[in-house]
């Protein structure tokens, strides 16, 4: 199973950008996902979908965040930002495994700051 992200169930998305920060002690981390033109808000899907969160799905299961914000300019969608908070080493390691799978599936690469 390829790793995928969905904002509306059944519609796969490709993140435009992902920014990850981690505290010095490693206890808390935050991943910010940017979707410039999400599939769930464009074309035939526009206006027909209920976005209740961001679902990160892979062979290990599903991780969910409800912190999802749509951005609009002059009444038109200009993207979605989703924030996923991670607590502790176990959640961090699970997230990294997902991101490695997602990056492989979508041709993404890591750029360190």
C-alpha positions in Angstrom: 0.0 0.0 0.0 1.3 3.4 -1.0 1.3 6.1 1.7 -1.3 8.8 1.0 -2.8 11.9 2.5 -6.5 12.7 2.3 -8.3 15.9 3.4 -11.7 14.5 2.2 -12.2 10.8 2.4 -11.5 9.0 -0.8 -9.6 11.9 -2.5 -5.8 11.6 -2.4 -3.8 14.8 -2.1 -0.2 15.8 -2.8 1.3 18.2 -0.3 3.0 21.3 -1.9 5.3 21.7 1.1 5.9 20.1 4.5 7.8 22.0 7.2 8.8 20.1 10.4 10.1 21.5 13.6 11.2 19.7 16.7 12.0 20.9 20.2 15.6 20.6 21.5 14.6 18.0 24.0 12.6 16.0 21.4 9.4 16.0 23.4 7.3 17.9 21.0 7.3 18.3 17.2 5.1 20.1 14.7 4.6 19.3 11.0 2.9 21.9 8.8 1.5 20.7 5.5 0.6 23.1 2.7 -1.7 22.1 -0.1 -1.7 24.9 -2.7 -4.4 23.5 -4.9 -6.0 20.5 -3.1 -7.9 18.0 -5.2 -10.8 18.1 -2.8 -11.4 21.8 -3.6 -10.8 21.9 -7.4 -12.6 20.7 -10.6 -15.5 18.4 -10.2 -14.8 18.0 -6.4 -15.1 21.7 -5.6 -17.7 22.4 -3.0 -18.9 18.8 -2.7 -16.6 17.5 0.0 -16.6 17.7 3.8 -13.1 18.3 5.1 -13.0 17.1 8.7 -9.3 16.6 9.1 -6.1 15.4 7.4 -5.7 11.7 7.2 -2.3 10.2 6.8 -2.7 6.6 5.7 -0.2 3.9 5.1 0.4 0.2 5.7 0.7 0.8 9.5 -2.7 2.4 9.7 -3.9 6.0 10.0 -2.8 9.2 11.7 -5.3 12.1 11.9 -5.1 15.8 12.7 -8.2 18.0 13.0 -6.2 21.2 12.8 -6.9 22.0 9.2 -7.5 25.6 7.8 -8.6 26.6 4.4 -7.3 29.9 3.0 -9.4 32.1 0.7 -8.5 35.2 -1.4 -11.4 37.2 -2.9 -13.7 34.4 -2.1 -11.7 31.8 -4.0 -9.7 28.9 -2.4 -6.0 29.6 -2.2 -5.0 26.4 -0.4 -5.2 24.5 2.8 -2.8 24.3 5.8 -2.8 21.4 8.1 -0.9 21.2 11.4 0.0 17.9 13.0 1.4 17.9 16.5 3.6 15.1 17.7 4.4 14.2 21.3 7.3 12.0 22.3 9.6 9.7 20.5 7.1 7.0 19.6 4.9 9.5 17.7 7.9 11.1 16.1 9.3 7.7 14.8 5.9 6.7 13.5 5.6 10.0 11.7 9.0 9.7 10.1 8.2 6.2 8.8 5.0 7.6 7.2 6.8 10.6 5.7 9.5 8.3 4.2 6.8 6.2 2.5 4.9 9.3 1.4 8.0 10.9 0.0 8.8 7.7 -2.0 5.2 7.6 -3.3 5.1 11.2 -4.4 8.7 11.9 -5.5 9.5 14.3 -2.6 12.9 14.9 -1.0 14.2 16.3 2.3 15.8 19.7 2.3 17.4 20.5 5.7 17.4 24.1 6.9 
